[in-house]
């Protein structure tokens, strides 16, 4: 099994131009004493929106690693893959995020649920895990209900894992994700899920539950912070228990999806990791594409012109762009300025509207979220967009590195 280090952080590089700038952020963190493994993630959906192939992610990451002589582990994550989409990722990825959220709640055969419940007497007793706030008590009925809800999803994860294993052997990292669903999973549910995944003999190193609260794209967490901290901490205890008792890898840890820009969560996560010694994986993606737009705006000239065009087009097609992301954005359309108004903005004014500095009065989270889901527009411009990234490499890279280091890695991993 390829082992994922205790601390890892996912970065997305939609147009495959920022791997080096992203890696520079990890170097700064390493220089401050904390080595975190970069994981370049890109989902099938992102590839199809952009028209890219999975091999391009590894090529860009490997080139960055070689140029900067990064001496630590790094990975390429086939993000949110399913049986029908995994094949084209098999060669170039060494980290697979198996998404089975759609199978949650599919009715499982009663006999299988019964067999699981009777095979797991320990789950029917009060469970006092070291570090949790209150003892879990699952009645036989609620255990059967939870097992029934997740059993087929976990079996599907097993089938996808065996497909990957056949092609790649065991030397890969495996994550199972259940975050793209309506209801959060509670810590006792997570425990049952891990027991079910262990029965499938998946060498699971990261599990992405859906946490309570809203994880909107590119903006801060919306929800009850105390409740999140307790749930996260209980989930950490559940992972530790499951790796000891169900034979899952010792490196098993939580994966936080849509993790970019969740500024109010980072101190809570850091505190829990420090207290428990647990690890974490946190995924970001679109936050880097927004830094490209910010960099082009700051650059002025043709860069600013294209940034404004992208906004105008996105505003014109707001329904189309928002529809696939309806569950993970909250855009107040009355707060979106007209294209004519934005056309008059200076580069720094445009950049300030989208750069995620909530204390800046020019910051507009609605514009930011709209652009976050509109990366297809840049893809449509093809080389006009990517040539501008190359021409303005330095100013764009500075935004990318600063965003990943100052606003993400440092608050998550450095106590200062
Ligand atoms: Zn996800």
Boltz pocket constraint, residues with backbone or C-beta under 6 A from the ligand:
constraints:
  - pocket:
      binder: B
      contacts: [[A, 80], [A, 177], [A, 179], [A, 180], [A, 208], [A, 257], [A, 258]]
      max_distance: 6.0
